[in-house]
Amino acid sequence: MKWRNWFSNRSDQSNSRTDHNGALPDASGPPTLENIKLLFQDIHDAHVHELMADGQIVKLFYIRSLVDGTQLQSDIVFPVLHSTAGQTGWKVISDDVIQVKTLSQAQEQILTGSVLVIYENGLVYAVNKKNTLGRSIDTSEQEAIMYGPKDSLSEQLENSLTLIRRRLPVPNLKSKKYSLGSLSKTTVILLYMEGIVNPELVRIADQKTKAIDFDAFFDSAHLSAFLEDHVFSVFPQFQQTDRPDVLASALSSGKLVWVVDNTPFALVAPVTFFDLFQTPEDYVHRWMVGSFLRGLRFVAFMIALVLTPIYVAVTVHHYQMIPLEMLFVLMQSRSEVPFTPLWEALLMLLTLEILKEASLRMPTKSGQTLGVVGGIVIGQAAVQAGIASNILIIFISISAIASFLVPNYLMTNSGKLIQFIFLILAAWLGMWGVGFGIFWLFIHLHGLTSLRQPYLAPLVPFYKGDWKDTIVRFPIKALKTRPRYLKPLALYKISKRRT
């Protein structure tokens, strides 16, 4: 047996570079060892191992940081060394072996964690032994629930697909694979349920995904930026989630899912405005409780948008609407405040957003303390110093708490910007400004689409049957149809189809 590390001798690299006059080999050329070594020169953890077994020389080429060393020894080195004459090429243990015919193909396989097995007769095989380092399956922190499944996706693509396929163990769950990014070579999997999903949605998704031309993708949010229909809207047009049960439910409803390698968050589309207010726990509660909680989220979202702007509109333009007893309290509260209601509200809202952002960036325990203590101390100090009134602090606190009821973090952030727009309109036009802002908001939502499907469905266009699972939730046994706005091939969920 002979075992050598060819890259331990740096003179080999210099000689190779001199022999080739510094020019890289042709990518369409044969995957010879010399060409491969030249292609990966100046990479410190690129290794060549030479094995001598039964008079045959077998050479292995790989990048150490990308390959599982234990599997390399047990599944490649050991079987090759103990194979009999004539069997060396067939004694590699792996379920993912492909023959490499070009240098570009060899480069791609090496950089994705494969080991090249090079034989004396010129045959080259790539054996996938990718290092599977990553965190274990954990509980979702972004969409935590009291009851229901606790597992969540991870950065490992295979683990994420396993969690989804365990919930939908049927051959109808189809998948398409893409490699995006000229630099990152990020693997993206498009999932859909054949026989349920509208084929037109699959065609649009496939067309949009193939049309992407960018150099690097490191998160599913980067992918959604290229897939969304309206780039300049503040509202999310894709749902990002790390819960496999949510993804399985979306797939069974006729939606599509993109799973991106190296990120625990998958994309779901098409989605509507109402989908972003739903949680998996809605289907755990009794249907009356679930309907109440859903309605409460919509009310809380509107409170977060308009409560502070209404305060500014009333105090600036419509103080005659305030009852006399309340007006005296308001005048006393604002008597020592040197700012107008608009600047007072802007100052306090910006301070609140700074506290929120700081609590997110701080370590977990410190962040919780900062958010609670900082809000109390700064709010009380602002009132005592005469910078803000008591009533405004109450309204801003209620708005902040109401915004936390929205389960989708992206929708919560969208509400922040809209709140500031409403605030300026309220200071300018009073209640007419708030009304105009709400009117503009509905027009904007009406014009949005997600994967070319209406964003306000089933409200516009109106689908009566879909209201059983929108703002209210009917009993699960009454939810016999899939969303009609998706135009699924199989409308009914029950096995006995209606004629």
DOKOLDO-405454 format. One record per residue (C-alpha): residue number from 1; y, x, z. Coordinates in Angstrom, 1 decimal, always signed. Layout:
{NUM {Y X Z}};
...
END
This chain:
{1 {+0.0 +0.0 +0.0}};
{2 {+3.5 +1.3 -0.8}};
{3 {+6.6 -0.3 +0.7}};
{4 {+10.1 +1.0 -0.3}};
{5 {+13.7 -0.2 +0.1}};
{6 {+15.3 +0.8 -3.1}};
{7 {+18.8 +0.0 -2.0}};
{8 {+18.7 +2.4 +0.9}};
{9 {+19.5 +5.1 -1.7}};
{10 {+23.0 +4.6 -2.9}};
{11 {+22.6 +7.1 -5.6}};
{12 {+20.4 +4.6 -7.5}};
{13 {+23.4 +2.3 -7.8}};
{14 {+25.6 +5.1 -9.1}};
{15 {+23.0 +6.1 -11.7}};
{16 {+22.5 +2.5 -12.8}};
{17 {+26.3 +2.1 -13.2}};
{18 {+26.5 +5.4 -15.2}};
{19 {+23.5 +4.5 -17.4}};
{20 {+25.1 +1.2 -18.3}};
{21 {+28.7 +2.6 -18.6}};
{22 {+29.8 +0.1 -15.9}};
{23 {+29.1 -2.9 -18.1}};
{24 {+27.2 -5.8 -16.7}};
{25 {+24.0 -6.8 -18.6}};
{26 {+23.9 -9.8 -20.9}};
{27 {+23.2 -13.0 -18.9}};
{28 {+20.9 -14.3 -21.6}};
{29 {+18.9 -11.1 -21.5}};
{30 {+15.5 -10.5 -19.9}};
{31 {+15.3 -10.5 -16.1}};
{32 {+14.2 -6.9 -15.7}};
{33 {+14.5 -5.2 -12.4}};
{34 {+17.1 -2.7 -13.6}};
{35 {+19.3 -5.5 -15.0}};
{36 {+19.0 -7.4 -11.7}};
{37 {+19.8 -4.4 -9.6}};
{38 {+22.9 -3.7 -11.7}};
{39 {+24.0 -7.3 -11.4}};
{40 {+23.8 -7.2 -7.6}};
{41 {+25.1 -3.7 -7.0}};
{42 {+27.5 -3.2 -4.1}};
{43 {+25.8 -6.0 -2.1}};
{44 {+24.6 -4.4 +1.0}};
{45 {+21.8 -6.9 +1.9}};
{46 {+20.2 -7.0 -1.6}};
{47 {+16.7 -5.6 -1.3}};
{48 {+13.9 -4.5 -3.5}};
{49 {+10.4 -4.1 -2.0}};
{50 {+7.6 -2.6 -3.9}};
{51 {+4.0 -3.6 -3.1}};
{52 {+0.8 -1.9 -4.3}};
{53 {-2.2 -4.2 -4.2}};
{54 {-5.5 -3.5 -6.0}};
{55 {-3.9 -1.1 -8.4}};
{56 {-1.2 -3.6 -9.4}};
{57 {+2.5 -3.1 -8.6}};
{58 {+4.5 -6.1 -7.5}};
{59 {+8.2 -5.9 -6.8}};
{60 {+10.2 -8.3 -4.7}};
{61 {+13.9 -8.8 -5.1}};
{62 {+16.0 -10.9 -2.7}};
{63 {+19.2 -11.1 -0.6}};
{64 {+18.2 -10.7 +3.0}};
{65 {+20.9 -13.0 +4.5}};
{66 {+19.7 -15.9 +2.3}};
{67 {+15.9 -15.6 +2.8}};
{68 {+13.8 -16.5 +5.8}};
{69 {+12.2 -13.2 +6.8}};
{70 {+9.2 -14.8 +8.5}};
{71 {+8.3 -16.9 +5.5}};
{72 {+8.7 -13.9 +3.3}};
{73 {+6.1 -12.0 +5.3}};
{74 {+3.7 -14.8 +5.8}};
{75 {+3.9 -16.6 +2.4}};
{76 {+4.5 -13.8 -0.1}};
{77 {+3.9 -10.2 +1.3}};
{78 {+0.7 -10.9 +3.2}};
{79 {-1.0 -13.0 +0.4}};
{80 {-0.1 -10.5 -2.3}};
{81 {-1.4 -7.5 -0.3}};
{82 {-4.7 -9.4 +0.4}};
{83 {-5.3 -10.8 -3.0}};
{84 {-8.2 -9.5 -5.2}};
{85 {-7.8 -8.1 -8.6}};
{86 {-6.6 -10.6 -11.1}};
{87 {-5.3 -13.0 -8.4}};
{88 {-2.1 -11.3 -7.5}};
{89 {+0.1 -13.7 -9.5}};
{90 {-1.4 -16.8 -7.9}};
{91 {-1.6 -15.9 -4.2}};
{92 {+2.0 -16.8 -3.3}};
{93 {+2.2 -19.6 -0.8}};
{94 {+5.0 -22.0 -1.8}};
{95 {+5.5 -25.5 -3.2}};
{96 {+8.6 -24.4 -5.2}};
{97 {+7.7 -21.7 -7.7}};
{98 {+9.3 -21.5 -11.2}};
{99 {+9.1 -18.9 -13.9}};
{100 {+12.3 -17.0 -14.6}};
{101 {+13.0 -16.2 -18.3}};
{102 {+16.7 -15.2 -18.3}};
{103 {+19.0 -13.0 -16.2}};
{104 {+21.4 -15.9 -15.5}};
{105 {+18.5 -18.0 -14.2}};
{106 {+17.4 -15.1 -12.0}};
{107 {+20.9 -14.8 -10.6}};
{108 {+21.1 -18.5 -9.8}};
{109 {+17.7 -18.4 -8.0}};
{110 {+18.5 -15.4 -6.0}};
{111 {+21.8 -16.8 -4.8}};
{112 {+20.2 -20.0 -3.7}};
{113 {+17.7 -18.3 -1.4}};
{114 {+14.7 -17.5 -3.7}};
{115 {+12.6 -14.3 -3.8}};
{116 {+12.0 -12.9 -7.3}};
{117 {+8.4 -11.7 -7.7}};
{118 {+8.3 -9.2 -10.6}};
{119 {+4.9 -8.2 -12.1}};
{120 {+3.9 -5.2 -14.2}};
{121 {+3.3 -7.4 -17.3}};
{122 {+7.0 -8.5 -17.2}};
{123 {+6.5 -12.0 -15.8}};
{124 {+9.1 -13.0 -13.2}};
{125 {+8.7 -15.9 -10.7}};
{126 {+11.2 -17.3 -8.3}};
{127 {+9.8 -18.4 -4.9}};
{128 {+12.1 -20.6 -2.8}};
{129 {+12.2 -19.2 +0.8}};
{130 {+15.7 -20.2 +1.6}};
{131 {+16.9 -19.5 +5.2}};
{132 {+17.1 -22.9 +6.8}};
{133 {+19.5 -22.0 +9.7}};
{134 {+21.5 -24.9 +11.0}};
{135 {+22.0 -27.2 +13.9}};
{136 {+19.5 -29.7 +15.0}};
{137 {+19.8 -33.4 +14.5}};
{138 {+22.3 -34.7 +17.0}};
{139 {+24.1 -37.9 +18.0}};
{140 {+27.0 -39.0 +15.8}};
{141 {+30.3 -38.3 +17.6}};
{142 {+32.6 -40.0 +15.1}};
{143 {+30.6 -43.3 +15.1}};
{144 {+29.1 -43.5 +18.5}};
{145 {+27.4 -46.7 +19.5}};
{146 {+25.8 -48.0 +22.7}};
{147 {+22.7 -49.5 +21.1}};
{148 {+21.0 -48.5 +17.9}};
{149 {+19.7 -45.3 +16.3}};
{150 {+21.3 -42.1 +17.7}};
{151 {+20.4 -39.6 +14.9}};
{152 {+23.0 -38.3 +12.4}};
{153 {+23.1 -36.2 +9.3}};
{154 {+23.3 -32.5 +9.5}};
{155 {+24.7 -29.7 +7.2}};
{156 {+21.2 -29.2 +5.8}};
{157 {+20.7 -31.3 +2.7}};
{158 {+17.0 -31.7 +3.0}};
{159 {+17.2 -33.0 +6.6}};
{160 {+19.8 -35.5 +5.6}};
{161 {+17.7 -36.8 +2.7}};
{162 {+14.7 -37.0 +5.0}};
{163 {+16.6 -39.2 +7.5}};
{164 {+17.6 -41.6 +4.7}};
{165 {+14.2 -41.7 +3.0}};
{166 {+12.4 -42.5 +6.3}};
{167 {+14.4 -45.7 +6.5}};
{168 {+13.8 -46.6 +2.8}};
{169 {+10.3 -45.4 +2.1}};
{170 {+10.1 -47.0 -1.4}};
{171 {+9.9 -45.4 -4.9}};
{172 {+13.0 -47.5 -5.9}};
{173 {+15.2 -45.0 -4.0}};
{174 {+16.2 -42.8 -6.9}};
{175 {+18.3 -39.6 -6.8}};
{176 {+20.2 -37.4 -9.2}};
{177 {+21.0 -33.8 -8.6}};
{178 {+24.3 -32.0 -9.5}};
{179 {+25.6 -28.5 -8.9}};
{180 {+29.4 -28.6 -8.5}};
{181 {+31.8 -25.7 -8.2}};
{182 {+31.7 -22.6 -10.3}};
{183 {+32.0 -20.5 -7.1}};
{184 {+30.4 -22.6 -4.4}};
{185 {+27.5 -24.0 -6.5}};
{186 {+27.4 -26.9 -4.1}};
{187 {+24.4 -29.2 -4.5}};
{188 {+25.2 -32.9 -4.6}};
{189 {+22.7 -35.7 -4.6}};
{190 {+23.5 -39.2 -5.9}};
{191 {+21.3 -41.9 -4.3}};
{192 {+20.8 -45.5 -5.5}};
{193 {+18.3 -48.3 -5.3}};
{194 {+16.8 -49.0 -8.8}};
{195 {+16.3 -52.7 -9.4}};
{196 {+19.1 -53.6 -6.9}};
{197 {+22.2 -51.6 -7.9}};
{198 {+24.2 -52.6 -10.9}};
{199 {+23.4 -50.0 -13.6}};
{200 {+27.1 -50.0 -14.6}};
{201 {+28.0 -48.6 -11.2}};
{202 {+25.4 -45.8 -11.6}};
{203 {+26.8 -45.0 -15.1}};
{204 {+30.4 -44.8 -13.7}};
{205 {+29.3 -42.6 -10.8}};
{206 {+27.3 -40.3 -13.0}};
{207 {+30.1 -40.0 -15.5}};
{208 {+32.7 -39.3 -12.8}};
{209 {+30.5 -36.7 -11.0}};
{210 {+29.6 -34.8 -14.2}};
{211 {+33.3 -34.7 -15.3}};
{212 {+34.3 -32.7 -12.2}};
{213 {+35.6 -29.3 -13.0}};
{214 {+36.6 -27.2 -10.0}};
{215 {+35.6 -23.9 -8.5}};
{216 {+34.6 -24.7 -4.9}};
{217 {+33.4 -27.7 -2.9}};
{218 {+32.9 -27.3 +0.9}};
{219 {+33.1 -30.9 +2.1}};
{220 {+32.4 -34.4 +0.9}};
{221 {+36.1 -35.1 +1.2}};
{222 {+36.7 -32.6 -1.6}};
{223 {+34.3 -34.5 -3.8}};
{224 {+35.9 -37.9 -3.0}};
{225 {+39.3 -36.6 -4.2}};
{226 {+37.8 -36.2 -7.7}};
{227 {+35.9 -39.5 -7.7}};
{228 {+38.5 -41.9 -6.3}};
{229 {+40.4 -44.2 -8.7}};
{230 {+43.8 -44.0 -7.0}};
{231 {+44.9 -40.5 -5.9}};
{232 {+48.3 -41.6 -4.6}};
{233 {+47.1 -44.3 -2.2}};
{234 {+47.0 -43.8 +1.5}};
{235 {+43.9 -45.9 +1.8}};
{236 {+40.4 -44.4 +1.7}};
{237 {+38.4 -45.6 -1.4}};
{238 {+35.2 -44.0 -0.1}};
{239 {+33.5 -44.4 +3.2}};
{240 {+32.6 -41.2 +4.9}};
{241 {+29.8 -41.5 +7.5}};
{242 {+27.1 -39.3 +9.1}};
{243 {+24.9 -42.2 +10.2}};
{244 {+21.7 -42.5 +8.1}};
{245 {+21.3 -46.1 +9.1}};
{246 {+24.7 -47.0 +7.6}};
{247 {+23.7 -45.2 +4.4}};
{248 {+20.4 -47.0 +4.2}};
{249 {+22.1 -50.3 +4.7}};
{250 {+24.6 -49.5 +2.0}};
{251 {+21.9 -48.5 -0.4}};
{252 {+19.9 -51.7 +0.2}};
{253 {+23.1 -53.7 -0.4}};
{254 {+23.5 -52.2 -3.9}};
{255 {+26.0 -49.4 -3.2}};
{256 {+25.8 -45.7 -4.1}};
{257 {+25.6 -42.7 -1.8}};
{258 {+26.6 -39.1 -2.4}};
{259 {+25.0 -36.5 -0.1}};
{260 {+26.7 -33.1 -0.2}};
{261 {+25.0 -29.9 +0.9}};
{262 {+26.6 -28.0 +3.9}};
{263 {+28.4 -31.0 +5.2}};
{264 {+27.1 -33.8 +7.6}};
{265 {+29.2 -36.5 +6.0}};
{266 {+28.0 -38.5 +3.0}};
{267 {+30.1 -40.8 +0.8}};
{268 {+29.5 -44.5 +0.2}};
{269 {+31.0 -46.5 -2.7}};
{270 {+32.1 -49.0 -3.7}};
{271 {+33.7 -50.1 -0.5}};
{272 {+36.3 -52.8 +0.3}};
{273 {+39.1 -52.9 +2.8}};
{274 {+36.9 -55.1 +5.0}};
{275 {+34.0 -52.7 +5.0}};
{276 {+36.0 -50.1 +6.8}};
{277 {+36.3 -52.4 +9.9}};
{278 {+32.6 -52.8 +10.3}};
{279 {+30.3 -50.9 +12.7}};
{280 {+26.5 -50.7 +13.0}};
{281 {+26.8 -52.3 +16.4}};
{282 {+28.0 -55.5 +14.9}};
{283 {+24.4 -56.3 +14.0}};
{284 {+23.2 -55.5 +17.5}};
{285 {+25.4 -58.0 +19.3}};
{286 {+24.9 -61.7 +19.2}};
{287 {+26.5 -63.0 +16.0}};
{288 {+29.3 -64.8 +17.9}};
{289 {+30.2 -61.6 +19.9}};
{290 {+30.0 -59.5 +16.7}};
{291 {+32.3 -61.9 +14.9}};
{292 {+34.8 -61.8 +17.8}};
{293 {+34.9 -58.0 +17.8}};
{294 {+35.4 -57.8 +14.1}};
{295 {+38.3 -60.3 +14.2}};
{296 {+39.7 -58.3 +17.1}};
{297 {+39.7 -55.1 +15.1}};
{298 {+41.8 -56.8 +12.3}};
{299 {+44.2 -58.2 +14.8}};
{300 {+44.5 -54.8 +16.5}};
{301 {+45.2 -53.1 +13.1}};
{302 {+48.0 -55.5 +12.5}};
{303 {+49.4 -54.9 +16.0}};
{304 {+49.3 -51.2 +15.4}};
{305 {+51.3 -51.6 +12.2}};
{306 {+54.0 -54.1 +13.2}};
{307 {+54.5 -54.2 +17.0}};
{308 {+56.9 -51.3 +17.2}};
{309 {+58.7 -52.2 +13.9}};
{310 {+59.2 -55.8 +15.2}};
{311 {+60.8 -54.3 +18.4}};
{312 {+63.2 -52.3 +16.3}};
{313 {+64.0 -55.3 +14.0}};
{314 {+64.7 -57.6 +16.9}};
{315 {+66.8 -55.2 +19.0}};
{316 {+68.9 -54.1 +15.9}};
{317 {+69.3 -57.3 +13.8}};
{318 {+67.9 -60.3 +15.7}};
{319 {+68.7 -59.9 +19.4}};
{320 {+69.7 -63.6 +19.4}};
{321 {+66.0 -64.4 +19.1}};
{322 {+65.3 -62.9 +22.5}};
{323 {+65.3 -65.3 +25.5}};
{324 {+68.3 -64.7 +27.8}};
{325 {+66.2 -63.5 +30.8}};
{326 {+64.4 -61.1 +28.6}};
{327 {+67.6 -60.0 +26.9}};
{328 {+69.0 -58.9 +30.3}};
{329 {+65.9 -56.9 +31.0}};
{330 {+66.1 -55.3 +27.6}};
{331 {+69.8 -54.5 +28.0}};
{332 {+69.2 -52.9 +31.4}};
{333 {+66.3 -50.8 +30.0}};
{334 {+68.4 -49.6 +27.0}};
{335 {+71.7 -49.1 +28.9}};
{336 {+71.2 -45.4 +29.4}};
{337 {+69.4 -44.6 +26.2}};
{338 {+71.7 -42.6 +23.9}};
{339 {+69.7 -43.2 +20.7}};
{340 {+69.5 -46.2 +18.4}};
{341 {+66.2 -48.2 +18.5}};
{342 {+65.1 -46.5 +15.3}};
{343 {+65.6 -43.0 +16.4}};
{344 {+64.2 -43.9 +19.8}};
{345 {+61.0 -45.3 +18.3}};
{346 {+60.7 -42.4 +15.8}};
{347 {+61.0 -39.8 +18.6}};
{348 {+58.4 -41.5 +20.8}};
{349 {+55.9 -42.1 +17.9}};
{350 {+56.2 -38.5 +16.7}};
{351 {+55.6 -37.3 +20.3}};
{352 {+52.5 -39.5 +20.5}};
{353 {+51.2 -38.2 +17.2}};
{354 {+51.7 -34.6 +18.4}};
{355 {+49.7 -35.4 +21.6}};
{356 {+46.9 -37.0 +19.5}};
{357 {+46.7 -34.0 +17.2}};
{358 {+46.8 -31.5 +20.0}};
{359 {+44.1 -33.3 +21.9}};
{360 {+41.9 -33.1 +18.8}};
{361 {+42.4 -29.4 +18.3}};
{362 {+41.9 -28.5 +22.0}};
{363 {+38.4 -28.0 +23.5}};
{364 {+36.7 -31.3 +24.3}};
{365 {+37.3 -31.4 +28.0}};
{366 {+40.8 -29.9 +27.8}};
{367 {+41.7 -32.3 +25.0}};
{368 {+40.9 -35.4 +27.0}};
{369 {+42.9 -34.2 +29.9}};
{370 {+45.8 -33.3 +27.6}};
{371 {+45.8 -36.7 +26.0}};
{372 {+45.8 -38.7 +29.2}};
{373 {+48.0 -36.6 +31.4}};
{374 {+50.4 -35.6 +28.6}};
{375 {+51.0 -39.2 +27.6}};
{376 {+51.6 -40.4 +31.2}};
{377 {+53.9 -37.4 +32.1}};
{378 {+55.9 -37.4 +28.9}};
{379 {+56.3 -41.1 +28.8}};
{380 {+57.5 -41.4 +32.4}};
{381 {+59.8 -38.3 +32.0}};
{382 {+61.3 -39.8 +28.9}};
{383 {+62.2 -43.0 +30.7}};
{384 {+63.6 -41.2 +33.7}};
{385 {+65.7 -38.9 +31.5}};
{386 {+67.1 -41.9 +29.6}};
{387 {+65.6 -40.9 +26.3}};
{388 {+63.5 -44.0 +25.8}};
{389 {+63.3 -47.5 +27.3}};
{390 {+60.5 -48.9 +29.4}};
{391 {+59.8 -51.7 +26.9}};
{392 {+59.5 -49.3 +24.0}};
{393 {+57.0 -47.2 +25.9}};
{394 {+54.9 -50.3 +26.6}};
{395 {+55.0 -51.3 +22.9}};
{396 {+54.1 -47.9 +21.6}};
{397 {+51.2 -47.6 +24.2}};
{398 {+49.8 -51.0 +23.1}};
{399 {+50.1 -49.9 +19.4}};
{400 {+48.3 -46.6 +20.1}};
{401 {+45.5 -48.3 +22.0}};
{402 {+45.2 -51.0 +19.3}};
{403 {+44.8 -48.3 +16.6}};
{404 {+41.8 -46.9 +18.4}};
{405 {+39.9 -50.2 +17.7}};
{406 {+39.6 -49.4 +14.0}};
{407 {+36.2 -47.7 +13.6}};
{408 {+37.1 -45.7 +10.5}};
{409 {+39.1 -42.6 +11.3}};
{410 {+40.5 -42.4 +7.8}};
{411 {+41.8 -46.0 +8.0}};
{412 {+43.4 -45.2 +11.3}};
{413 {+45.3 -42.3 +9.8}};
{414 {+46.4 -44.5 +6.9}};
{415 {+47.9 -47.0 +9.4}};
{416 {+50.0 -44.2 +10.9}};
{417 {+51.9 -43.7 +7.7}};
{418 {+52.3 -47.4 +7.0}};
{419 {+53.7 -47.9 +10.6}};
{420 {+56.5 -45.4 +9.8}};
{421 {+57.3 -47.1 +6.6}};
{422 {+57.5 -50.5 +8.4}};
{423 {+59.7 -48.9 +11.0}};
{424 {+62.3 -47.8 +8.5}};
{425 {+62.2 -51.2 +6.7}};
{426 {+62.7 -53.0 +10.1}};
{427 {+65.7 -50.8 +11.0}};
{428 {+67.2 -51.5 +7.5}};
{429 {+66.5 -55.2 +6.9}};
{430 {+65.2 -56.5 +10.2}};
{431 {+62.4 -59.0 +10.1}};
{432 {+62.9 -59.4 +6.4}};
{433 {+62.0 -55.8 +6.1}};
{434 {+58.8 -56.3 +8.1}};
{435 {+57.9 -59.3 +5.9}};
{436 {+58.7 -57.3 +2.8}};
{437 {+56.5 -54.5 +4.0}};
{438 {+53.5 -56.8 +4.7}};
{439 {+54.0 -58.4 +1.2}};
{440 {+54.1 -54.9 -0.4}};
{441 {+51.0 -53.9 +1.6}};
{442 {+49.0 -56.8 +0.2}};
{443 {+50.2 -56.1 -3.4}};
{444 {+49.1 -52.5 -3.0}};
{445 {+45.7 -53.4 -1.6}};
{446 {+45.2 -55.9 -4.4}};
{447 {+45.8 -53.2 -7.0}};
{448 {+43.3 -50.8 -5.5}};
{449 {+39.7 -50.3 -6.7}};
{450 {+36.8 -48.4 -5.4}};
{451 {+34.5 -47.1 -8.2}};
{452 {+36.4 -49.6 -10.3}};
{453 {+35.4 -52.5 -8.1}};
{454 {+38.1 -54.7 -6.4}};
{455 {+39.3 -53.3 -3.0}};
{456 {+40.1 -56.7 -1.5}};
{457 {+36.8 -58.4 -2.4}};
{458 {+35.6 -61.0 -1.4}};
{459 {+39.2 -62.2 -0.8}};
{460 {+40.5 -61.3 -4.3}};
{461 {+38.5 -62.2 -6.3}};
{462 {+37.2 -64.9 -4.1}};
{463 {+33.5 -64.9 -3.3}};
{464 {+32.7 -67.7 -0.9}};
{465 {+29.2 -66.6 -0.1}};
{466 {+30.3 -63.1 +0.9}};
{467 {+32.5 -64.3 +3.7}};
{468 {+29.4 -64.7 +5.9}};
{469 {+29.6 -61.0 +6.5}};
{470 {+33.2 -60.0 +6.3}};
{471 {+35.7 -60.9 +9.0}};
{472 {+33.0 -63.0 +10.8}};
{473 {+29.3 -62.2 +10.9}};
{474 {+26.8 -65.0 +10.5}};
{475 {+23.3 -64.8 +12.1}};
{476 {+21.3 -62.1 +10.3}};
{477 {+18.7 -64.6 +9.0}};
{478 {+21.6 -66.4 +7.2}};
{479 {+22.6 -63.2 +5.4}};
{480 {+20.2 -63.8 +2.5}};
{481 {+22.3 -62.4 -0.3}};
{482 {+23.8 -59.1 -1.2}};
{483 {+27.6 -58.8 -1.9}};
{484 {+28.3 -60.7 -5.1}};
{485 {+31.3 -58.5 -6.0}};
{486 {+28.8 -55.6 -6.6}};
{487 {+26.9 -57.8 -9.2}};
{488 {+23.5 -56.5 -8.0}};
{489 {+20.4 -57.0 -10.1}};
{490 {+18.6 -58.5 -7.1}};
{491 {+21.1 -60.9 -5.4}};
{492 {+18.7 -62.3 -2.7}};
{493 {+17.3 -60.2 +0.1}};
{494 {+14.4 -62.5 +0.7}};
{495 {+11.1 -61.9 -1.1}};
{496 {+10.9 -65.4 -2.5}};
{497 {+13.7 -65.5 -5.1}};
{498 {+15.6 -68.7 -5.8}};
{499 {+15.5 -70.0 -9.3}};
END
